[in-house]
Amino acid sequence: MRRMRPSILRRGLGVTLSLGSVLSIVLASACSSTIPRRQPTPGERFPDVQGQALDGTVWNLPGDLAGAPAILLIGYVQDAQFDLDRWLLGLAQLGTPVKVLEVPTIPGLVPGLFAGTIDSGMRSGIPQEDWGGVVTVYDDGQAIVDFLGNERPRNGRVVLLDTAGGVVWSADRGYSAALVRDLDATARRLLAGR
């Protein structure tokens, strides 16, 4: 077996550390300044943003959802996935009859430069049949942060939109069974009233 020369080993370690440093900078810059949590007023329009689903579909939100109510599950950091998964499971168990999209929101120039790498990492942990329901927002992410705030980023932001993109219901305190039942009931009333 051939041994690696120490200089090659150091160079390889240096590349690994450099990539790790870049990834740390990307993740740190995603939520570099704290915007206080904010509850939108009923009917307030969700900001116009563009994102791309993991299956490659480009989405203009809320415009591409017009005509039907929808729920957006918004996460700013990877640790929010635990909270969002509980919301997804609760909505699935209740059979909530509106479109649900996960919207990872990663604002900033640096994360946008690594969008392909970040999306590839997400694809590796999500079954392919679910890729169309995960719409990542990079370039327009700051509009969402400004609209909802990013204080306590490990909590997901859950927003129910009406047919015109107005906020009907929102939460950012973490999952609870009572909240998911209230969200489901509100979505059903909204769907019945359109």
N, C-alpha and C positions, 0 to 999 in steps of 0.2 A: 504494500500500500504506500502510495506516495504522500509525503507530508507536505503541507502548505508552508511556504516560506512566511516568516513573521510579517514581512512587509505587505504581502498579499492579504493576509488575515487582518492586519490593521486597516488596510484600505477598504476591505469588505465591511468591517465593523464601522468604519467612518461613514460609508454610504448608508448603512442601516441606521446609524444615529442621525444622519442628516435627514433621511426620510421621516424618521420619528419626530424630529424637531419641526419639520414642515407640517406634519399632521397635527402636532400640538398647537402650532400657530393657527392653523385653519380652524380647529375646534375652539380655540380661545377667542378668536376674532368673531365667531358666529354670534356671540352674545357679549360683546365687549362693553357696552354701556347698558345700564339698567333703566328701563322705562317702567314707571309704576303700572301696576295692574289696572285695567280699565274695563268697566262693563258698558258695552254699547247700549244706547237708548233704543227702545223698541222701534223698529222701522228704519233705523239708521243703516245706510247702505254699506255693505262690505266693500273694501277697496278693490279696485280693478287691478288684478295681478295676472302674471303669466307664469305657468309652470309646465313641467314635462313629467308625464307618468313614466314609470319604470318600463312600460312597454313601448315607449317612444312617442306616444300621443301627446300633442301640445294642447294644453288647456288654458283658456282665458276665463278666469274666475272673477266674479260670479257669472259673467256673460254666457258661458257655455252651459250653464245650469238653468238659464231662464226658462220659465214656463213650468217648472216643477220645483217643489221644496227639496232641500238637500241639507245634509249634516256634514260639516267639516270638522275633522279631528286634527288639530294643529299641534305640532311638537317642534320645539326649538333645539333640544339637545337629545342625545341618544337615550339618556335616562328617562325621558318622558314616554318611551315606548311601553314601559310596564303599565303606566296609567292609561295610555291609549288602547292597549290590548284589552284591558278590563272594560272600557267603554264599548269597544267592538264586540266583545263577547256578550255583554249585556244587551246591546241592540240586536244582535243575532238571535239570542235566546227569546227576546220579546217579539221577534219578527217585524221590527220597525219597517214600515213600507215605503221609505224614501231612500234616495241615493245617499250613500255614505262614502266620503273620500277621506283618506289620510293625507294630510298636507304637511310633510316635513318642511320647515321654513328655516333656511340657513342664509341670513343676509350677509352682505359684505363682498368685496371684490375678491379677496383671497379664497373663500370657499367656492365662489363661482369658477375660479381657475381650476379647481380640482373636482368639478361637478361629475365628470366621467368616473373618476376613482370612487367618489362618495356613492354615486348611484350604483356602481358595480358592487360595492360592498353591501348595499341594501338588497340588491337582487340576490346576492348569495344567501341571504337569510330569510327571504320571502318566497313562497311557492309561486311559480310562474303564472298560475291562473289568477293570482291576486295583484300582479304588477300594474294592471290598468287602474286599480283603485288607490294607488299611491302616487300622488302628484307633488313633486318636489319643487319648491319655489326658492330660487337663488336671487336673481337680479332684483326682483320686486319684493323681496322678503322684508325689507325695512318698513314698507307700507303696512304689512300685517303687524309687525312689532309695534309700530306707532299707534295702530288702531286698537290693539288688545293689551299692549304692555308685555314685558318679558320678565317681570319680577317673579321669583319662584319658578324658574324655567323647567324644573322637572315635572311640574303639573302640566298636563295637556290643556289646550284651549278647545272647548267644544262649542260649536256655533251652529244653530239651526237657521237656515235662510229661507225666506219666502220666495215666491215665484219671480219676484223682481230683484232678488239679491239683498233684500233688507233683512236685518237681524231680528229674529222673533224670540230667540232663546239663546242664552250663553252661560257657560260655567268655566271656572278656572281654578277651583279649589280642590281638585282631585275627584276620583270616581267615588260615587256612593250609589247604592241600590235605589234609594229614594229619588236621587237626581235622574238616574237613567229611566226610571218609570215615568217621571214627570216629563222628561224629554220625549219619550215615546208617545205619551198621551198628547202632548202639544203638537208633535208631528202629525199624528192621526187627525187631530182637529183641523190643522192647517190643510192637510190633504183633502179632507171632506168638504172644506169650505171653499175650495178653489173653483 
